[in-house]
């Protein structure tokens, strides 16, 4: 790795260029992913309310699966970036292949389980008797695409680790375009209804996986890396990903608890909560793009044995995160008159929504620092600490959220509890970053 300065104006400018070069394409790819579900919803929505309701339940299950297994991307990014920093591209690609094989194996197991359990899952998630058949149809067909979906996650991590976020952007945009075209052709042209939408998504996911595999295989052949599954390597990937799975499940639990509490507050509150949560997730994509850059850059610096460089770029990325949070918070406040009417005309929902949006805006600088530090520690391979910290956050948030209906204050109080949750996350992450214990150098984290 280059020994260019990591401090002073020259070092700061170099860090800024690296962050922008990785974060901007990463943001584009992140935003493209939820467009799959939006495109399916827009097309299926014209078939009827029952079809759309069935799709909504099935899509929620598939989105949850993708969210749970996102550790395939995170763990692979960190491991591959370390090898790149150590100057061993062949080992980096070999490490990436282990992650891809793990994704394929997990995908096959999950797909088999979903095929069998689809009716029970659709009923468990509350689909009505009229919507359930459509949900089962969509979920069973979509299950065939789960292996491809998890391969895409792992392969995305490989390319991010190789410091390439442009290719995932191109693949995501191409996949979205293909998915939309196939949905229209199969749903309306071929008259397949909701099944056509599911088949279009499966074909698009398989095409995306094929493109990723072609890119990785070409790199493997160029550098002489083996493509065969390696049991020890796959096991190591699973071990590295397990703590990140715990972290992700804990975060998912926080969001599910918040939604359950909002539902107990009343119809206006749960409707407003869904709107606020949608905005919060959109803002998270912007901040997560910086975190993804952090994963790739930090892993590379530590792989190269440059702990000073890792600390310097960590400081700079935290600054980026906080400033981005301030900007996003200001945009939320300024865009409220335009944003709110797009989602609801109900005076009761609007009255509940507006103060909650202000709380979200106030919390964005904290969220910016949290996302960046989360990415830094992921890039360092510090998964066990992230798992423990998120379990602590869940333990603090759960009683606070459950007390909201008791103490009153409605949705605004619930989102203050969410902001406190993010503040606790910040404290745990900041303490770890200050301790320096994450600065473990070498091609492999010992």
Buried (B, 14 or more C-beta within 10 A) or exposed (E): BEEEEBBEEEBBEBBBEBBEBBBBBBBBBBBBBBBBBEBBBEBBEEBBEBBBBBBBBBBBBBBEBBBBBBBBBBBBBBBBBBBBBBEBBBBBBBBBBBBBBBBBBBBEEBBEEBBEBBBEBBBEBEBEEEBBBBBBBBBBBBBBBBBBBBBBBBBBBBBBBBBBBBBBBBBBBBBBBBBBEBBBEBBBEEEBBBBBBBBBBBBBBBBBBBBBBEBBBEBBEEBEBEBEBBEEBBEBBBEBBBBBBBBBBBBBBBBEBBBEBBEEBBEBBBBBBBBBBEBBEEBBBBBBBBBBBBBBBBBBBBBBBBBEBBBBBBBBBBBBBBEBBBBBBEBBEEBBEEBBEEBBEBEBBBEBBBBBBBBBBBBBBBBBBBBBBBBBBBBBBBBBBBBBBBBBBBEBBBEBBBEBBEEEBBBBBBBBBBBBBBBBBBBBBBEBBEEEEBBBBEBBBE
